[in-house]
Amino acid sequence: MENLFLIINIVLAVLLIGVILLQKSEGGALGLGVSQDSFISSRSAGNFLTKATAILATLFIITSITLTILSKKELSTISVIEKTEEEKDSSEPEIPKSD
């Protein structure tokens, strides 16, 4: 079950990267701006890509949270220190502590 969600998550990540790269950069951060002519003609394509990005991002987050929940069930509650104490072999003689 976990493998299925992992494959879906990877596919969604690749699709999300592709959809983001297809979007036209507005260049607002550098102050370059976009002319009004190209803004009007690219509005419908921009709306589709924006909605597709939002849907893919939501699905990606849902699958990521699902993977986290599934992997949490497999984790043990024993700490690493407790594991090393359990692994000590009692057949070997212990060195006495000098106080």
ABEGO torsion letter per residue (X at the ends): XAAAAAAAAAAAAAAAAAAAAABBBAGAAAGAEBBAAAAAAAAAAAAAAAAAAAAAAAAAAAAAAAAAAAAAAABBABBAAAAAAAABBAABBBBBBBX
